[in-house]
Amino acid sequence: MPKGPRGERRQADAIGRAVLIGKIATGEIEDGRDELSSAAAELGRMGGKKRAEKLTAERRTEIAREAAAKRWGQSSSTKGS
């Protein structure tokens, strides 16, 4: 049986996959991926806070200015087209 990116077992054929999706949709079985994605999101939030603590105020300002320049530069060039 093939394995997914997180090592979970998956159906090899399209019919088996369709049956699995139907069972998840009707609540017959639980989709266990929700816990994994929320744990990953929590780790991502922790990493963002740690990075923000390490950056100086000047560097944060510089990053924000670069992001704003890219954001506003792209939107103004697409409006004219």
C-alpha positions as CSV (number, residue, x, y, z in Angstrom):
1,M,0.0,0.0,0.0
2,P,1.5,3.4,-0.9
3,K,2.4,5.8,1.9
4,G,1.6,9.5,2.0
5,P,4.0,12.4,2.8
6,R,3.6,11.8,6.6
7,G,3.9,8.0,6.3
8,E,0.1,7.3,6.5
9,R,-1.3,4.5,4.4
10,R,-3.3,5.4,1.3
11,Q,-5.3,3.4,-1.1
12,A,-3.5,2.5,-4.3
13,D,-6.5,2.7,-6.6
14,A,-9.0,5.5,-7.4
15,I,-12.0,3.5,-6.2
16,G,-10.4,2.7,-2.8
17,R,-9.5,6.4,-2.4
18,A,-13.1,7.4,-3.3
19,V,-14.5,5.0,-0.7
20,L,-12.1,6.4,1.9
21,I,-13.1,10.0,1.1
22,G,-16.8,9.0,1.4
23,K,-16.3,7.4,4.8
24,I,-14.5,10.6,6.0
25,A,-17.3,12.8,4.6
26,T,-20.0,10.8,6.3
27,G,-18.2,10.6,9.6
28,E,-17.7,6.8,9.5
29,I,-14.0,7.2,10.2
30,E,-11.9,10.2,11.4
31,D,-9.4,12.0,9.3
32,G,-6.3,12.1,11.6
33,R,-4.5,14.8,9.7
34,D,-6.1,17.7,11.6
35,E,-3.9,17.1,14.7
36,L,-0.7,17.0,12.6
37,S,-1.5,20.3,10.8
38,S,-2.4,22.1,14.0
39,A,0.8,20.9,15.7
40,A,2.8,22.1,12.7
41,A,1.1,25.5,12.8
42,E,1.9,25.8,16.5
43,L,5.6,25.2,15.9
44,G,5.5,27.7,13.1
45,R,4.1,30.4,15.4
46,M,6.7,29.6,18.0
47,G,9.5,30.0,15.4
48,G,8.1,33.3,14.2
49,K,8.1,34.7,17.7
50,K,11.7,33.6,18.3
51,R,12.8,35.2,15.1
52,A,11.1,38.4,15.9
53,E,12.8,38.5,19.3
54,K,16.2,38.1,17.7
55,L,15.8,40.9,15.1
56,T,16.7,44.4,16.0
57,A,14.2,47.2,15.5
58,E,16.2,48.6,12.6
59,R,16.2,45.2,10.8
60,R,12.4,44.7,11.4
61,T,11.8,48.2,9.9
62,E,14.0,47.3,6.9
63,I,12.2,44.1,6.3
64,A,8.8,45.8,6.5
65,R,9.9,48.5,4.1
66,E,11.1,46.0,1.6
67,A,7.8,44.0,1.9
68,A,5.7,47.2,1.4
69,A,7.8,48.2,-1.6
70,K,7.3,44.8,-3.3
71,R,3.6,44.7,-2.4
72,W,2.8,48.2,-3.6
73,G,5.1,48.0,-6.6
74,Q,3.4,44.8,-7.9
75,S,-0.2,46.2,-7.4
76,S,0.5,49.4,-9.2
77,S,2.2,47.7,-12.2
78,T,-0.8,45.3,-12.6
79,K,-3.4,48.1,-12.5
80,G,-2.0,49.8,-15.5
81,S,-2.1,46.7,-17.7
